[in-house]
Amino acid sequence: MSSRISRVVVTPVAFADPPLLNVVGVHQPYALRAMVEVHTDAGSLGLGETYAGELHLERLRAVGQALGGHDPYDLNGLRRVVVETLGRETGGGSDSVGGMLAIDSAVDQVFSPFEVACLDLQGRETGRPVSDLLGGAVRDRVPFSGYLFYKWGAHPGQDADEWGEALTPEQVVAQARRMVDGWGFGSLKLKGGVLPPDQECEAVEALADAFPGVPLRLDPNCGWTVETSLQVADRLGGVLEYLEDPTLGIDRMAQVRARTSLPLATNMCVIAFDHVPPAVREGAVDVILSDHHLWGGLRRSTLLAGICDTFGLRLSMHSNSHLGVSLAAMTHLAAATPNLTYACDTHYPWKTEDVVLPGVLEFVDGSVPVPTGAGLGVELDRDALGRLHDQYLSSGIRARADTAYMQTVQPDFTPNTLRW
């Protein structure tokens, strides 16, 4: 008889996060994640990582309690357990994840960390890396993009952090220089929607001058109108690799795309499978940013890749503030996805704390070599997990709240969506 799930442990953690600015505000002093451990009666263990808002934690724990006795190789059955549990105990309705993205159903987001953990467990038991379970690695290292942010020099009331302030083109270039020198990134992305568009264009142009030939991206998180988006696309048409989510919604994105040759990417108007048909029909986007935390795990992300291949859409990968379990999962997924040809986003260089033992996930010339060990290839640092859980308990933060935190500094602040 095969092994069965004996218990599930969900541990919320908080880790230090710099004051990174975006369209809805600023990152809080701590970012939240949840570690999901799936244990079997045979002594096997699989790891997953996900968001850690209170409602999401409630749903994770309800599913974890329902998984006792489940076969960790039965992933279709796992999804049925998630659907039935959310419908019966906690409600499977809408939620908000990642600070900006509203979703109609929580099933995919709750299913994802359990699926990743079961795949990790399967890999450990069979002695194969997760990339093999997804069809085999087509690349032995995964390129990532340096993720640049406008930022304050420090959180209010704290000492300046090691990155310093980044509010001018010169300061953004200095931040990029540190990213390139420290991690070897071969492409760069700037989170926009913070300053007036002309100023953000100036920063991108300064990056182009400082790093000739390096692919550049700009993501204002829907901060602009259609007309402003077109003006920026015209100005930066020969500079950007792609422009990500310049304006809000499939309809507006389609209006921009119809009048520019600059590729448009999204992680905001296409974040579920039922968004793909209208986006294709209206010709709204060229590039979809996948995210296994959001789209329902690793196998459903490979399904998204196949759909993109069918309709001639290109594929990149989205990132939120994350730790090493997620980076490992992202790396295995990207390694096993042939048409994921853009460098992936990652927040990893911004973190100073982690829950995995060091030595597996290393950036070499801007890429992460695909772990070759069994499963995800990473192990929990139990001492660090306990320390970051204690930090979660003492932080008082129970949800991502960029806008509310910004308003403690600027009381009249409102999110900048479609402001310019």
C-alpha positions as CSV (number, residue, x, y, z in Angstrom):
1,M,0.0,0.0,0.0
2,S,1.4,3.4,-0.9
3,S,2.1,6.1,1.7
4,R,-0.7,8.4,2.8
5,I,-0.7,12.0,4.0
6,S,-0.5,11.8,7.8
7,R,-0.4,15.5,8.7
8,V,-0.1,19.0,7.2
9,V,1.7,21.8,8.9
10,V,1.1,25.5,7.9
11,T,3.5,28.0,9.4
12,P,3.1,31.7,8.7
13,V,6.4,33.7,8.6
14,A,7.4,37.3,8.3
15,F,10.7,38.5,6.8
16,A,12.2,41.9,6.5
17,D,11.2,43.9,3.4
18,P,12.6,47.3,2.3
19,P,10.3,50.3,1.6
20,L,9.7,49.5,-2.1
21,L,7.2,51.8,-3.8
22,N,4.5,50.9,-6.2
23,V,1.2,52.2,-7.6
24,V,-0.8,51.3,-4.4
25,G,1.7,52.4,-1.8
26,V,4.8,51.0,-0.2
27,H,5.9,47.7,1.1
28,Q,5.6,47.2,4.9
29,P,8.6,46.5,7.1
30,Y,7.8,42.8,6.9
31,A,6.5,40.6,4.0
32,L,4.4,37.6,4.9
33,R,4.6,34.0,3.5
34,A,3.2,30.6,4.6
35,M,5.3,27.4,4.6
36,V,3.3,24.3,3.9
37,E,4.7,20.9,5.0
38,V,3.0,17.7,3.8
39,H,4.1,14.7,5.8
40,T,3.3,11.0,5.1
41,D,3.0,8.0,7.3
42,A,6.1,6.6,5.6
43,G,8.2,9.6,6.9
44,S,8.3,11.5,3.6
45,L,8.0,15.3,3.5
46,G,7.1,17.8,0.8
47,L,7.3,21.6,0.9
48,G,5.2,24.4,-0.5
49,E,5.1,28.2,-0.1
50,T,2.3,30.6,-0.5
51,Y,0.7,33.9,0.6
52,A,-0.1,34.4,4.3
53,G,-3.1,36.7,4.6
54,E,-5.5,35.6,7.4
55,L,-8.3,34.3,5.1
56,H,-5.8,32.4,3.0
57,L,-4.3,30.8,6.1
58,E,-7.8,29.8,7.3
59,R,-8.4,28.1,4.0
60,L,-5.0,26.4,3.9
61,R,-5.5,24.9,7.4
62,A,-9.0,23.7,6.5
63,V,-7.7,21.8,3.5
64,G,-4.7,20.5,5.5
65,Q,-7.1,19.0,8.0
66,A,-9.1,17.3,5.2
67,L,-6.0,15.7,3.6
68,G,-5.5,13.0,6.2
69,G,-5.2,9.7,4.5
70,H,-5.0,11.2,1.0
71,D,-2.6,9.7,-1.5
72,P,0.1,12.4,-2.3
73,Y,0.3,11.1,-5.9
74,D,-3.4,11.7,-6.5
75,L,-3.2,15.3,-7.6
76,N,-6.6,15.3,-9.3
77,G,-8.1,14.0,-6.1
78,L,-6.2,16.7,-4.2
79,R,-7.9,19.3,-6.2
80,R,-11.3,17.8,-5.5
81,V,-10.5,17.9,-1.8
82,V,-9.7,21.7,-2.1
83,V,-12.9,22.4,-4.0
84,E,-15.0,20.5,-1.6
85,T,-13.4,21.9,1.5
86,L,-13.5,25.5,0.4
87,G,-17.1,25.1,-0.6
88,R,-18.1,23.4,2.7
89,E,-16.0,25.1,5.4
90,T,-14.5,28.4,4.4
91,G,-16.2,29.6,1.2
92,G,-14.4,29.4,-2.1
93,G,-15.2,32.9,-3.1
94,S,-13.1,35.9,-4.0
95,D,-10.0,37.0,-2.2
96,S,-7.1,39.4,-2.8
97,V,-3.5,38.2,-3.1
98,G,-0.2,39.9,-3.6
99,G,-1.6,43.3,-2.7
100,M,-3.3,44.2,-6.0
101,L,-4.8,41.2,-7.6
102,A,-8.5,40.4,-6.9
103,I,-9.5,36.8,-7.8
104,D,-13.0,35.3,-8.3
105,S,-12.1,31.9,-6.7
106,A,-9.5,30.9,-4.2
107,V,-9.3,27.3,-5.4
108,D,-6.2,27.7,-7.5
109,Q,-4.3,29.7,-4.9
110,V,-5.1,27.3,-2.1
111,F,-4.4,24.2,-4.3
112,S,-1.0,25.5,-5.5
113,P,1.2,25.0,-2.3
114,F,-0.3,21.6,-1.7
115,E,0.4,20.5,-5.2
116,V,4.0,21.8,-5.1
117,A,4.5,20.0,-1.7
118,C,3.2,16.8,-3.2
119,L,5.4,17.1,-6.2
120,D,8.4,17.8,-3.9
121,L,7.4,14.7,-1.9
122,Q,7.1,12.5,-5.0
123,G,10.5,13.7,-6.2
124,R,12.1,12.9,-2.9
125,E,10.5,9.4,-2.9
126,T,11.6,8.6,-6.5
127,G,14.9,10.4,-6.3
128,R,14.0,12.7,-9.2
129,P,14.0,16.5,-9.4
130,V,10.6,18.2,-9.8
131,S,11.6,19.4,-13.3
132,D,11.6,15.7,-14.3
133,L,8.1,15.3,-13.0
134,L,7.0,18.2,-15.2
135,G,8.4,16.6,-18.3
136,G,12.1,17.2,-18.0
137,A,14.4,20.2,-17.9
138,V,15.0,21.9,-21.3
139,R,17.6,24.2,-19.7
140,D,20.0,23.6,-16.9
141,R,19.9,27.2,-15.6
142,V,17.1,29.7,-15.5
143,P,17.7,33.4,-16.2
144,F,16.2,36.0,-13.9
145,S,15.7,39.7,-14.3
146,G,17.0,42.3,-11.9
147,Y,13.8,43.8,-10.3
148,L,14.3,47.6,-9.7
149,F,12.1,49.7,-7.5
150,Y,11.6,53.3,-6.6
151,K,12.2,53.3,-2.8
152,W,12.7,55.3,0.3
153,G,16.1,55.2,2.0
154,A,14.5,53.6,5.0
155,H,11.3,52.7,6.6
156,P,10.0,55.6,8.8
157,G,11.8,55.7,12.1
158,Q,14.4,53.1,11.0
159,D,18.1,53.5,10.0
160,A,18.9,53.7,6.3
161,D,19.1,50.3,4.6
162,E,22.0,49.1,2.6
163,W,20.3,49.9,-0.8
164,G,19.6,53.5,0.0
165,E,17.1,55.8,-1.6
166,A,16.0,55.4,-5.3
167,L,13.8,58.3,-6.5
168,T,15.9,59.8,-9.3
169,P,17.2,58.3,-12.6
170,E,20.7,58.4,-11.2
171,Q,19.7,56.6,-8.0
172,V,17.8,54.0,-10.1
173,V,20.9,53.4,-12.2
174,A,23.0,53.0,-9.0
175,Q,20.5,50.4,-7.8
176,A,20.7,48.6,-11.1
177,R,24.5,48.6,-11.0
178,R,24.3,46.9,-7.6
179,M,21.9,44.3,-9.0
180,V,24.1,43.6,-12.1
181,D,27.4,43.6,-10.2
182,G,26.0,41.5,-7.3
183,W,23.9,38.9,-9.2
184,G,25.0,39.3,-12.8
185,F,21.5,40.0,-14.2
186,G,21.3,40.3,-17.9
187,S,18.0,42.1,-18.0
188,L,16.3,44.7,-15.8
189,K,12.7,45.6,-14.9
190,L,11.6,48.8,-13.2
191,K,8.4,48.9,-11.1
192,G,6.7,52.1,-12.2
193,G,3.4,53.8,-11.5
194,V,5.1,55.8,-8.7
195,L,6.3,59.0,-10.3
196,P,4.9,61.0,-13.3
197,P,5.4,59.0,-16.5
198,D,7.9,61.5,-18.0
199,Q,10.1,60.9,-14.9
200,E,9.8,57.2,-15.2
201,C,10.7,57.4,-18.9
202,E,13.8,59.4,-18.0
203,A,14.8,56.6,-15.6
204,V,14.4,53.9,-18.3
205,E,16.4,56.0,-20.8
206,A,19.1,56.4,-18.2
207,L,19.2,52.6,-17.7
208,A,19.5,52.2,-21.5
209,D,22.5,54.6,-21.5
210,A,24.1,52.9,-18.6
211,F,23.5,49.3,-19.7
212,P,23.6,49.3,-23.5
213,G,22.0,46.2,-25.1
214,V,20.5,45.0,-21.8
215,P,16.8,44.2,-22.2
216,L,14.6,46.6,-20.2
217,R,11.0,46.4,-18.9
218,L,8.7,48.9,-17.3
219,D,5.7,48.0,-15.2
220,P,3.4,50.8,-13.9
221,N,0.7,48.4,-12.7
222,C,-2.1,50.1,-14.6
223,G,-1.2,53.6,-13.5
224,W,-1.8,55.2,-16.8
225,T,-4.7,56.1,-19.2
226,V,-4.7,54.7,-22.7
227,E,-3.4,58.0,-24.1
228,T,-0.5,58.2,-21.7
229,S,0.3,54.5,-22.3
230,L,0.5,55.3,-26.1
231,Q,2.7,58.3,-25.4
232,V,5.1,56.2,-23.3
233,A,5.0,53.4,-25.9
234,D,6.0,55.9,-28.6
235,R,8.8,57.3,-26.5
236,L,10.2,54.0,-25.4
237,G,9.3,51.9,-28.4
238,G,13.0,51.3,-29.3
239,V,14.1,51.0,-25.7
240,L,11.9,48.4,-23.9
241,E,11.7,44.7,-24.4
242,Y,8.1,44.9,-23.3
243,L,5.7,47.3,-21.5
244,E,3.9,45.6,-18.7
245,D,0.3,46.5,-17.7
246,P,0.4,50.2,-18.6
247,T,-3.3,50.5,-18.3
248,L,-6.3,48.8,-16.6
249,G,-8.2,45.9,-18.1
250,I,-8.3,43.9,-21.3
251,D,-10.3,46.5,-23.2
252,R,-7.9,49.4,-22.5
253,M,-4.9,47.1,-23.1
254,A,-6.3,46.2,-26.5
255,Q,-6.8,49.8,-27.4
256,V,-3.1,50.5,-26.6
257,R,-1.9,47.3,-28.4
258,A,-3.9,48.3,-31.6
259,R,-1.9,51.5,-31.9
260,T,1.6,50.4,-31.0
261,S,4.1,47.8,-32.1
262,L,5.7,47.7,-28.6
263,P,4.9,44.3,-27.0
264,L,2.5,44.5,-24.1
265,A,2.8,42.1,-21.2
266,T,0.4,41.4,-18.3
267,N,0.1,40.0,-14.9
268,M,-3.1,42.0,-14.1
269,C,-5.7,41.7,-16.8
270,V,-5.0,38.0,-17.5
271,I,-4.6,36.1,-14.2
272,A,-7.0,33.2,-14.7
273,F,-7.8,30.8,-17.5
274,D,-11.1,32.4,-18.3
275,H,-9.3,35.7,-19.0
276,V,-7.3,34.1,-21.9
277,P,-10.1,33.9,-24.5
278,P,-11.1,37.6,-24.4
279,A,-7.5,38.7,-24.3
280,V,-6.8,36.6,-27.4
281,R,-10.0,37.7,-29.1
282,E,-9.2,41.4,-28.6
283,G,-5.5,41.1,-29.2
284,A,-4.8,42.8,-25.9
285,V,-1.4,41.3,-24.9
286,D,1.7,39.7,-26.4
287,V,3.2,38.3,-23.2
288,I,1.5,36.6,-20.2
289,L,3.4,36.5,-16.9
290,S,2.8,33.1,-15.3
291,D,2.8,32.6,-11.6
292,H,2.2,29.1,-10.1
293,H,1.0,30.6,-6.8
294,L,-1.8,32.3,-8.7
295,W,-2.6,30.0,-11.6
296,G,-3.0,26.8,-9.6
297,G,0.4,25.2,-9.2
298,L,3.1,23.8,-11.5
299,R,1.1,21.5,-13.7
300,R,-1.6,24.1,-14.4
301,S,1.2,26.6,-15.3
302,T,2.5,24.1,-17.9
303,L,-1.1,24.0,-19.2
304,L,-1.0,27.8,-19.5
305,A,2.3,27.5,-21.4
306,G,0.6,25.2,-23.9
307,I,-2.3,27.6,-24.4
308,C,0.2,30.4,-24.9
309,D,2.0,28.3,-27.5
310,T,-1.2,27.5,-29.3
311,F,-2.3,31.1,-29.6
312,G,1.1,32.6,-30.3
313,L,1.4,34.4,-27.0
314,R,4.8,34.7,-25.3
315,L,5.5,33.7,-21.7
316,S,7.4,35.3,-18.9
317,M,7.1,34.7,-15.1
318,H,5.8,37.0,-12.4
319,S,7.2,37.4,-8.9
320,N,6.0,38.6,-5.5
321,S,8.0,38.9,-2.3
322,H,9.0,35.3,-1.7
323,L,11.5,32.9,0.0
324,G,13.6,30.0,-1.2
325,V,10.9,27.3,-1.5
326,S,9.1,29.5,-4.0
327,L,12.3,30.3,-5.9
328,A,13.1,26.6,-6.1
329,A,9.6,25.9,-7.5
330,M,9.8,28.7,-9.9
331,T,13.2,27.5,-11.2
332,H,12.0,23.9,-11.7
333,L,8.9,25.2,-13.6
334,A,10.9,27.5,-15.8
335,A,13.4,24.8,-16.5
336,A,10.7,22.5,-17.7
337,T,8.7,25.0,-19.8
338,P,10.3,25.3,-23.3
339,N,8.4,28.4,-24.4
340,L,9.2,30.4,-21.2
341,T,12.0,32.3,-23.0
342,Y,12.0,35.6,-21.1
343,A,14.1,36.0,-18.0
344,C,11.9,35.5,-15.0
345,D,11.0,38.2,-12.4
346,T,12.2,37.7,-8.9
347,H,12.2,39.7,-5.6
348,Y,14.9,37.4,-4.2
349,P,17.8,39.9,-4.0
350,W,15.7,42.2,-1.8
351,K,15.4,39.6,1.0
352,T,17.9,39.3,3.9
353,E,16.2,36.3,5.6
354,D,15.1,32.8,4.4
355,V,13.7,29.5,5.6
356,V,15.8,27.2,3.5
357,L,19.4,26.0,4.1
358,P,21.9,27.8,2.0
359,G,24.0,26.3,-0.8
360,V,21.4,25.2,-3.4
361,L,19.9,28.4,-4.8
362,E,22.7,30.5,-6.1
363,F,22.7,33.2,-8.8
364,V,25.4,32.7,-11.4
365,D,25.6,35.4,-14.1
366,G,22.0,36.3,-13.5
367,S,20.7,32.7,-13.6
368,V,19.9,30.0,-11.0
369,P,21.2,26.6,-11.8
370,V,18.4,24.1,-11.7
371,P,18.6,22.0,-8.5
372,T,19.5,18.5,-9.3
373,G,18.6,16.9,-6.0
374,A,15.4,15.0,-5.3
375,G,12.2,17.0,-5.3
376,L,12.7,20.8,-5.1
377,G,16.2,20.2,-3.9
378,V,15.9,22.5,-0.9
379,E,15.6,21.8,2.9
380,L,14.0,23.8,5.6
381,D,16.2,25.5,8.1
382,R,14.2,24.7,11.2
383,D,15.8,27.4,13.4
384,A,15.2,30.0,10.8
385,L,11.6,28.9,10.3
386,G,11.0,29.2,14.0
387,R,12.6,32.6,14.2
388,L,10.6,34.0,11.2
389,H,7.4,32.5,12.7
390,D,8.2,34.4,15.9
391,Q,8.7,37.5,13.8
392,Y,5.3,37.0,12.3
393,L,3.7,36.8,15.7
394,S,5.5,39.9,17.0
395,S,5.2,42.0,13.8
396,G,1.4,42.6,14.2
397,I,1.1,42.4,10.4
398,R,-1.6,39.9,9.2
399,A,-2.1,41.0,5.6
400,R,-0.3,43.0,2.9
401,A,-1.5,46.6,3.1
402,D,0.7,48.8,1.0
403,T,-1.9,51.6,0.8
404,A,-2.7,51.7,4.5
405,Y,1.0,51.7,5.3
406,M,1.7,54.6,2.9
407,Q,-1.2,56.6,4.4
408,T,0.6,56.5,7.8
409,V,3.2,58.6,6.1
410,Q,1.1,60.5,3.5
411,P,-2.4,60.6,4.8
412,D,-3.8,62.0,1.6
413,F,-2.3,59.2,-0.6
414,T,-4.6,57.2,-2.9
415,P,-3.6,54.4,-5.3
416,N,-2.4,55.8,-8.6
417,T,-4.4,53.4,-10.9
418,L,-5.3,55.4,-14.1
419,R,-4.1,58.6,-12.4
420,W,-1.9,59.7,-15.3
